[in-house]
Amino acid sequence: MSGETHTHIDENGNVITHTHGEGHHDHGHYHDPEEKKRQLNRISRAIGHLNHVKGMIESDEDCANVLIQLAAVNAALKGLGKQIINEHMTHCITHAIEDGDLKAVEEFQKAVEKFI
């Protein structure tokens, strides 16, 4: 597969061209800039929310309210994880399968199992 070039068009119409070197697993950690921006915004909101929960604990606020807010942070993080899984499957894993890179697929399966 030395020097083999692939061109893909993702769901947003972005054209992705990359070359594969022999023994080199550059199947692509291409990340759509808009998707990356959305993910960073989500994690920033979750961090802000988590800091708010920390403040609630420091202020001895009602435990039930703390738990409800903590559940909201947890849901936000799970949503972010699902978004990352979807994006990775759409781009990186698709390319890994095309390249026959079963190790990358196995590693991703293990990561998803840990996330779940």
N, C-alpha and C positions, 0 to 999 in steps of 0.2 A: 504494500500500500504506500510505498515511499513516494512522497510528493503528490498524492492524490488530492484533488481539489473538489470540494462539494459546495453547492449553492443551495440554500434553503430559503423559503419565504415563510415567516411566522404568521400567526393569526392576526397580527397588526399590520401586515403588509411589508414588514422590514425584510430586506434582502440580506442574508447572512452568508458570506463566503469564507471558507477556511480551508487550509491545506493540512493534510495529515502526513506526518513524517513516519518513517519506519520505526516501530517500537515506541512511538511517542503518542501518548493518549491525550491529544489536544482536541477531543471531540467536543469540547466546547463548554467552557464555562462562560459562554456568552450569556449575558443577562440584559434583557431589554431595559434601557435606561428609564423609561416611564414606569415599568414594573418595579424596578429597584427603588425609584423615588417613592412609590406607593408603600413599599415594604418599610422603608426608612421612616416614613411618616407614621405608619402604624406602630412601629416600635417606639418612636418618640412619644406618641400619645400614651402608650402603655407605661412607659417609664414615668411620665408625668403623673399618671393615675396612681402608679405604685408609690411615688413620692407623697402623694396626697394621703394614701392609706398609712404610710409611715407616720405622717403628721397626726393622723387620727389616733394611732396607737400612742404616740408621744403625749397627746392631749387627753388620754384616758377616755376617749369617746366610747359610746355604747358598743359592746362587742358584736351585737347582732348587725349593726350598721357597718362595722369593720369587715365582718365576714361577707356581707352583701357586696361591698366594694371590692374585696379581694376576689370574689367570684367573678365580678365584671372584668378585672384584670386578667384572670385566668382564661376567661372566654376570649378576650382580645388576643392573648398569646396563642391560644389554640387556632384562632382564625388566621393569624399570621403564619403559623406553621402549615396550615392547609394551603394557603396562598403560595408559600415557598415550595411545597411539594408539587403543586400543580405546575408552577413555572419551571421547576427543575425537570419534571417529566416531559413537558412540552418541548424543551430545548435540549438539555444535556443528555437525558436518558435516551431520547429518540436518536440522537447522534451516536451515543455509545452503542446502541443496538445495531445501527447501520454499520458501525465499524467493527462489530463483533467483540466489543469490549465488555465481556461478561463480568469481569471483576468490578467495573464501575457500577453495573446493574446490581450485583450482589451487595456492594457497599451501601448503595442507596436503599435497598430492601432492608438491610440491618438498621439503618438510620431511621427509616419509617417505623419499623417495629418498636424502636426505643421511644420515638415520639408518641406513638399510639399507647 
